[in-house]
Amino acid sequence: KLQFLYFIVIDKMRVLGFMLTLLSAAVSVEGIDGRTVLLWVFRHDNNTQEWQEMVNQISAHKENITHISMCTHRIQNNGTFGFQSANGVPYGLAMEHWGQVIAQQGFVMTPLIDVDYKSWQDIYQFMGDDQKVEKFISDAIAKAKQNGYQGYNMDIEFNDTPSSFGVRYTAFLNKFADALHQHNMTLTDAIAGYCPPWFDGETCAMLASSHLDKLFTMNTYQEGADKFEEYIKASAKTFGAKNAVGMDNTQDPVNLH
């Protein structure tokens, strides 16, 4: 039984509309008992009209959606907790604002955290600096309390990293998760889903035994119906109750169906 679904929405309202229509159809067939559906929302702008339309569509489907993960925050290249940005524009601030608007509808908010570092060596150094890590976690929890977040959703992806990176990254995630759990908050992570994973130097055993609450497997994004089912079963077997299914509707709606 699928317990956690993960949807991505990028920019286009028509994509959101398609996803919500599909979501309603899929969930209404069997009901939502025991299921959690997280909607990942990402935009590069602060177009008030389109944001409000998105809020309205999400609110209209709140019987099927439980969690919202706005792409709001980032580990900055100096190791501090901050906002996502592009070309010097802190669009994470807009997502923070609209996330608060959406949260007023009663959704659980677990914003996404990515990273501003350009190489795995740089973030490796950050994760090995206990003082910076403690400050980052402290600031993240303070922001969560301020905005009413109920946790965070990590998405850090580096290719061709050594196993030493995986060990340090998993230790960082465990420390972050433990700190959040003390405040009744959660920490989830987007993963490749393959065993072994293709990024971050981790092994599936490390992920399965981690302190993370859910693992969003992303190998289910664009592989077709046969592979989709295969990957779900493999992830469920490997990660057990931590397993969560990633579904990407931004490229090929037919494939998603």
Contacts in CASP RR format, 6 or more apart in sequence:
PFRMAT RR
TARGET T0000
AUTHOR 0000-0000-0000
METHOD contacts of the structure
MODEL  1
KLQFLYFIVIDKMRVLGFMLTLLSAAVSVEGIDGRTVLLWVFRHDNNTQE
WQEMVNQISAHKENITHISMCTHRIQNNGTFGFQSANGVPYGLAMEHWGQ
VIAQQGFVMTPLIDVDYKSWQDIYQFMGDDQKVEKFISDAIAKAKQNGYQ
GYNMDIEFNDTPSSFGVRYTAFLNKFADALHQHNMTLTDAIAGYCPPWFD
GETCAMLASSHLDKLFTMNTYQEGADKFEEYIKASAKTFGAKNAVGMDNT
QDPVNLH
1 34 0 8 1.000
1 35 0 8 1.000
2 35 0 8 1.000
2 232 0 8 1.000
2 245 0 8 1.000
3 34 0 8 1.000
3 35 0 8 1.000
3 36 0 8 1.000
3 241 0 8 1.000
3 243 0 8 1.000
3 244 0 8 1.000
4 35 0 8 1.000
4 36 0 8 1.000
4 37 0 8 1.000
4 38 0 8 1.000
4 214 0 8 1.000
4 216 0 8 1.000
4 243 0 8 1.000
4 244 0 8 1.000
4 245 0 8 1.000
5 35 0 8 1.000
5 36 0 8 1.000
5 37 0 8 1.000
5 38 0 8 1.000
5 244 0 8 1.000
5 245 0 8 1.000
5 246 0 8 1.000
5 247 0 8 1.000
6 38 0 8 1.000
6 40 0 8 1.000
6 190 0 8 1.000
6 216 0 8 1.000
6 244 0 8 1.000
6 245 0 8 1.000
6 246 0 8 1.000
6 247 0 8 1.000
7 19 0 8 1.000
7 23 0 8 1.000
7 37 0 8 1.000
7 38 0 8 1.000
7 39 0 8 1.000
7 40 0 8 1.000
7 246 0 8 1.000
7 247 0 8 1.000
7 248 0 8 1.000
7 249 0 8 1.000
8 40 0 8 1.000
8 42 0 8 1.000
8 247 0 8 1.000
8 248 0 8 1.000
8 249 0 8 1.000
8 250 0 8 1.000
9 15 0 8 1.000
9 16 0 8 1.000
9 19 0 8 1.000
9 39 0 8 1.000
9 40 0 8 1.000
9 41 0 8 1.000
9 42 0 8 1.000
9 54 0 8 1.000
9 249 0 8 1.000
9 250 0 8 1.000
10 42 0 8 1.000
10 43 0 8 1.000
10 250 0 8 1.000
11 42 0 8 1.000
11 43 0 8 1.000
11 44 0 8 1.000
13 50 0 8 1.000
13 53 0 8 1.000
13 54 0 8 1.000
13 57 0 8 1.000
15 249 0 8 1.000
15 250 0 8 1.000
15 253 0 8 1.000
16 54 0 8 1.000
16 57 0 8 1.000
16 58 0 8 1.000
17 57 0 8 1.000
18 249 0 8 1.000
18 253 0 8 1.000
19 39 0 8 1.000
19 249 0 8 1.000
20 57 0 8 1.000
20 58 0 8 1.000
20 60 0 8 1.000
20 61 0 8 1.000
22 249 0 8 1.000
22 253 0 8 1.000
22 256 0 8 1.000
22 257 0 8 1.000
23 37 0 8 1.000
23 61 0 8 1.000
23 64 0 8 1.000
23 65 0 8 1.000
24 61 0 8 1.000
24 64 0 8 1.000
27 35 0 8 1.000
27 37 0 8 1.000
27 64 0 8 1.000
28 64 0 8 1.000
32 63 0 8 1.000
32 64 0 8 1.000
32 66 0 8 1.000
35 66 0 8 1.000
36 66 0 8 1.000
36 67 0 8 1.000
37 64 0 8 1.000
37 65 0 8 1.000
37 66 0 8 1.000
37 67 0 8 1.000
38 65 0 8 1.000
38 66 0 8 1.000
38 67 0 8 1.000
38 68 0 8 1.000
38 69 0 8 1.000
38 110 0 8 1.000
38 153 0 8 1.000
38 244 0 8 1.000
39 58 0 8 1.000
39 65 0 8 1.000
39 67 0 8 1.000
39 68 0 8 1.000
39 69 0 8 1.000
40 69 0 8 1.000
40 71 0 8 1.000
40 112 0 8 1.000
40 153 0 8 1.000
41 54 0 8 1.000
41 58 0 8 1.000
41 68 0 8 1.000
41 69 0 8 1.000
41 70 0 8 1.000
41 71 0 8 1.000
41 95 0 8 1.000
41 99 0 8 1.000
41 102 0 8 1.000
42 70 0 8 1.000
42 71 0 8 1.000
42 95 0 8 1.000
42 112 0 8 1.000
43 50 0 8 1.000
43 51 0 8 1.000
43 54 0 8 1.000
43 91 0 8 1.000
43 94 0 8 1.000
43 95 0 8 1.000
44 86 0 8 1.000
44 89 0 8 1.000
44 91 0 8 1.000
45 91 0 8 1.000
45 94 0 8 1.000
46 91 0 8 1.000
46 94 0 8 1.000
46 97 0 8 1.000
51 94 0 8 1.000
51 98 0 8 1.000
54 98 0 8 1.000
55 98 0 8 1.000
55 101 0 8 1.000
55 102 0 8 1.000
55 105 0 8 1.000
58 65 0 8 1.000
58 68 0 8 1.000
58 102 0 8 1.000
58 105 0 8 1.000
58 107 0 8 1.000
59 102 0 8 1.000
59 105 0 8 1.000
62 105 0 8 1.000
62 106 0 8 1.000
62 107 0 8 1.000
65 107 0 8 1.000
66 107 0 8 1.000
66 108 0 8 1.000
67 107 0 8 1.000
67 108 0 8 1.000
67 109 0 8 1.000
67 110 0 8 1.000
68 99 0 8 1.000
68 102 0 8 1.000
68 103 0 8 1.000
68 107 0 8 1.000
68 108 0 8 1.000
68 109 0 8 1.000
68 110 0 8 1.000
69 109 0 8 1.000
69 110 0 8 1.000
69 111 0 8 1.000
69 112 0 8 1.000
69 153 0 8 1.000
70 92 0 8 1.000
70 95 0 8 1.000
70 96 0 8 1.000
70 98 0 8 1.000
70 99 0 8 1.000
70 102 0 8 1.000
70 109 0 8 1.000
70 111 0 8 1.000
70 112 0 8 1.000
71 84 0 8 1.000
71 92 0 8 1.000
71 95 0 8 1.000
71 111 0 8 1.000
71 112 0 8 1.000
71 114 0 8 1.000
72 83 0 8 1.000
72 84 0 8 1.000
72 92 0 8 1.000
72 95 0 8 1.000
72 96 0 8 1.000
72 99 0 8 1.000
72 111 0 8 1.000
72 112 0 8 1.000
73 81 0 8 1.000
73 82 0 8 1.000
73 83 0 8 1.000
73 84 0 8 1.000
73 92 0 8 1.000
73 111 0 8 1.000
73 112 0 8 1.000
73 113 0 8 1.000
73 114 0 8 1.000
73 140 0 8 1.000
73 143 0 8 1.000
73 152 0 8 1.000
74 82 0 8 1.000
74 83 0 8 1.000
74 84 0 8 1.000
74 85 0 8 1.000
74 113 0 8 1.000
74 114 0 8 1.000
74 115 0 8 1.000
74 116 0 8 1.000
75 81 0 8 1.000
75 82 0 8 1.000
75 113 0 8 1.000
75 114 0 8 1.000
75 115 0 8 1.000
75 116 0 8 1.000
75 117 0 8 1.000
75 123 0 8 1.000
75 126 0 8 1.000
75 136 0 8 1.000
75 156 0 8 1.000
76 82 0 8 1.000
76 116 0 8 1.000
77 116 0 8 1.000
77 117 0 8 1.000
77 118 0 8 1.000
77 122 0 8 1.000
79 126 0 8 1.000
79 132 0 8 1.000
79 136 0 8 1.000
80 132 0 8 1.000
80 135 0 8 1.000
80 136 0 8 1.000
80 139 0 8 1.000
81 135 0 8 1.000
81 136 0 8 1.000
81 139 0 8 1.000
81 140 0 8 1.000
81 143 0 8 1.000
82 139 0 8 1.000
83 90 0 8 1.000
83 91 0 8 1.000
83 92 0 8 1.000
83 93 0 8 1.000
83 96 0 8 1.000
84 90 0 8 1.000
84 91 0 8 1.000
84 92 0 8 1.000
84 95 0 8 1.000
84 114 0 8 1.000
85 91 0 8 1.000
85 92 0 8 1.000
95 111 0 8 1.000
96 111 0 8 1.000
96 147 0 8 1.000
99 109 0 8 1.000
100 147 0 8 1.000
102 109 0 8 1.000
103 109 0 8 1.000
103 147 0 8 1.000
103 148 0 8 1.000
108 150 0 8 1.000
109 147 0 8 1.000
109 148 0 8 1.000
109 149 0 8 1.000
109 150 0 8 1.000
109 151 0 8 1.000
110 149 0 8 1.000
110 150 0 8 1.000
110 151 0 8 1.000
110 152 0 8 1.000
110 153 0 8 1.000
110 186 0 8 1.000
110 188 0 8 1.000
111 149 0 8 1.000
111 151 0 8 1.000
111 152 0 8 1.000
111 153 0 8 1.000
112 152 0 8 1.000
112 153 0 8 1.000
112 154 0 8 1.000
112 155 0 8 1.000
113 140 0 8 1.000
113 152 0 8 1.000
113 153 0 8 1.000
113 154 0 8 1.000
113 155 0 8 1.000
113 156 0 8 1.000
114 155 0 8 1.000
114 156 0 8 1.000
115 123 0 8 1.000
115 156 0 8 1.000
117 123 0 8 1.000
117 126 0 8 1.000
119 158 0 8 1.000
120 158 0 8 1.000
120 161 0 8 1.000
120 165 0 8 1.000
123 156 0 8 1.000
123 158 0 8 1.000
124 164 0 8 1.000
124 165 0 8 1.000
124 168 0 8 1.000
126 132 0 8 1.000
126 133 0 8 1.000
127 133 0 8 1.000
127 168 0 8 1.000
127 169 0 8 1.000
127 171 0 8 1.000
127 172 0 8 1.000
128 168 0 8 1.000
128 172 0 8 1.000
133 172 0 8 1.000
133 175 0 8 1.000
137 175 0 8 1.000
137 176 0 8 1.000
137 179 0 8 1.000
140 152 0 8 1.000
140 176 0 8 1.000
141 179 0 8 1.000
141 180 0 8 1.000
141 183 0 8 1.000
141 185 0 8 1.000
143 149 0 8 1.000
144 150 0 8 1.000
144 151 0 8 1.000
144 152 0 8 1.000
144 180 0 8 1.000
144 183 0 8 1.000
144 185 0 8 1.000
145 183 0 8 1.000
149 185 0 8 1.000
150 184 0 8 1.000
150 185 0 8 1.000
150 186 0 8 1.000
151 180 0 8 1.000
151 185 0 8 1.000
151 186 0 8 1.000
151 187 0 8 1.000
152 176 0 8 1.000
152 180 0 8 1.000
152 185 0 8 1.000
152 186 0 8 1.000
152 187 0 8 1.000
152 188 0 8 1.000
153 187 0 8 1.000
153 188 0 8 1.000
153 189 0 8 1.000
153 190 0 8 1.000
153 216 0 8 1.000
154 173 0 8 1.000
154 176 0 8 1.000
154 187 0 8 1.000
154 188 0 8 1.000
154 189 0 8 1.000
154 190 0 8 1.000
155 189 0 8 1.000
155 190 0 8 1.000
156 169 0 8 1.000
156 200 0 8 1.000
157 190 0 8 1.000
157 199 0 8 1.000
157 200 0 8 1.000
158 165 0 8 1.000
158 199 0 8 1.000
158 200 0 8 1.000
159 198 0 8 1.000
159 199 0 8 1.000
161 199 0 8 1.000
161 200 0 8 1.000
161 201 0 8 1.000
162 201 0 8 1.000
163 201 0 8 1.000
163 203 0 8 1.000
165 200 0 8 1.000
165 201 0 8 1.000
166 200 0 8 1.000
166 201 0 8 1.000
166 202 0 8 1.000
166 206 0 8 1.000
167 206 0 8 1.000
169 200 0 8 1.000
169 201 0 8 1.000
169 202 0 8 1.000
170 202 0 8 1.000
170 206 0 8 1.000
170 207 0 8 1.000
170 210 0 8 1.000
173 187 0 8 1.000
173 189 0 8 1.000
173 210 0 8 1.000
173 211 0 8 1.000
173 212 0 8 1.000
174 210 0 8 1.000
174 211 0 8 1.000
174 212 0 8 1.000
176 187 0 8 1.000
177 186 0 8 1.000
177 187 0 8 1.000
177 210 0 8 1.000
177 211 0 8 1.000
177 212 0 8 1.000
177 213 0 8 1.000
178 211 0 8 1.000
180 186 0 8 1.000
180 187 0 8 1.000
181 187 0 8 1.000
181 211 0 8 1.000
186 213 0 8 1.000
186 214 0 8 1.000
187 211 0 8 1.000
187 212 0 8 1.000
187 213 0 8 1.000
188 212 0 8 1.000
188 213 0 8 1.000
188 214 0 8 1.000
188 215 0 8 1.000
188 216 0 8 1.000
188 244 0 8 1.000
189 207 0 8 1.000
189 210 0 8 1.000
189 212 0 8 1.000
189 214 0 8 1.000
189 215 0 8 1.000
189 216 0 8 1.000
190 216 0 8 1.000
190 218 0 8 1.000
191 197 0 8 1.000
191 200 0 8 1.000
191 202 0 8 1.000
191 207 0 8 1.000
191 215 0 8 1.000
191 216 0 8 1.000
191 217 0 8 1.000
191 218 0 8 1.000
192 198 0 8 1.000
192 199 0 8 1.000
192 217 0 8 1.000
192 218 0 8 1.000
192 219 0 8 1.000
193 204 0 8 1.000
193 215 0 8 1.000
193 217 0 8 1.000
193 218 0 8 1.000
193 219 0 8 1.000
193 231 0 8 1.000
193 234 0 8 1.000
193 235 0 8 1.000
194 219 0 8 1.000
195 203 0 8 1.000
195 204 0 8 1.000
195 234 0 8 1.000
195 238 0 8 1.000
196 202 0 8 1.000
196 203 0 8 1.000
196 204 0 8 1.000
197 203 0 8 1.000
197 204 0 8 1.000
197 207 0 8 1.000
204 238 0 8 1.000
204 239 0 8 1.000
207 215 0 8 1.000
207 239 0 8 1.000
207 242 0 8 1.000
208 238 0 8 1.000
208 239 0 8 1.000
208 240 0 8 1.000
208 242 0 8 1.000
210 242 0 8 1.000
212 242 0 8 1.000
213 242 0 8 1.000
214 242 0 8 1.000
214 243 0 8 1.000
214 244 0 8 1.000
215 235 0 8 1.000
215 239 0 8 1.000
215 242 0 8 1.000
215 243 0 8 1.000
215 244 0 8 1.000
216 244 0 8 1.000
216 245 0 8 1.000
216 246 0 8 1.000
217 231 0 8 1.000
217 232 0 8 1.000
217 235 0 8 1.000
217 239 0 8 1.000
217 243 0 8 1.000
217 244 0 8 1.000
217 245 0 8 1.000
217 246 0 8 1.000
218 246 0 8 1.000
218 248 0 8 1.000
219 227 0 8 1.000
219 231 0 8 1.000
219 235 0 8 1.000
220 227 0 8 1.000
220 228 0 8 1.000
220 231 0 8 1.000
220 232 0 8 1.000
220 235 0 8 1.000
220 245 0 8 1.000
220 246 0 8 1.000
220 247 0 8 1.000
221 246 0 8 1.000
221 247 0 8 1.000
221 248 0 8 1.000
221 251 0 8 1.000
222 248 0 8 1.000
222 251 0 8 1.000
222 252 0 8 1.000
222 255 0 8 1.000
223 231 0 8 1.000
224 255 0 8 1.000
232 245 0 8 1.000
235 243 0 8 1.000
235 245 0 8 1.000
236 243 0 8 1.000
247 256 0 8 1.000
248 256 0 8 1.000
249 256 0 8 1.000
END
